[in-house]
Amino acid sequence: MKISARNQLKGTIVDVIKGATTSHVRIDIGGGAIVTASITNESAEELKLAKGQPAVAVIKASDVLVAVD
């Protein structure tokens, strides 16, 4: 698969939590970091997402905010 988005984080699905209309997909990208994506239930079913499956979190954003404490 080729895609124009440059921010791609490879990892492993650790959870797929289905709600009424959306699923929360949690991807372990290593180093103790988990990325969570909200996608439609239909997309989760079409992709046949399951715990333990390799996945890539593709992040496309027009803005990136930085905050410090």
N, C-alpha and C positions, 0 to 999 in steps of 0.2 A: 504494500500500500504506500502510495506517495501522497504527501499532504504539504501544503505551503506553510502551515504553522511551524514556527521554530521551537516553541517551548513544549517539548515532549519528554515526559517523565515515565520511564519504564518501571514496572513493578508487578505485584501480584495482588489479585483481589482477595481481600480478607473478609468482606461482608457485602451482601446485597440485601438491603432492607426495603421491602416494597411497602408503599403507602397506598392511599386511595387512588392517586393518579400518577405519582412519581416514585421512583426508586432512588435510594441513596446508595451509591457504589463507593466503597472504601477501598483504596489501593495503597498498599504498603510500598513505598518507593525507596526503602532502605534508610539506614541511619536513624531509625526510630521515627521517621516521618510518615504520616498517613495523609493522603489527598482524598477528599470526598467530593464526588460529583453527583448532582441531581439531574436525573434524566427521566424521560417518560417511561412508564411501565412497558409500553409497547416496544420501545427501543431496547430495553433490558431483555425482553423476551425474544426479540428478533436476533439479538447478539448472543443469546443463550448464555448470559453471564452467570458464573458460578464461583463460589469460594475456591481458591487455589489456582484459578486460571490466570495465566500471564495476561497483562493488559498494559496499555499505554494511556496515561492521562495527557490529553492534548489541550493546552491552554492557549486561548486566543483572546486577547484583551487589547483595547485601545489605550488603556491607562494602567499603570502600575503605581500603586501608592506605597510609600515607605513611611513607617512610623517608628519612633523610638520612645522609650520610657524614661 
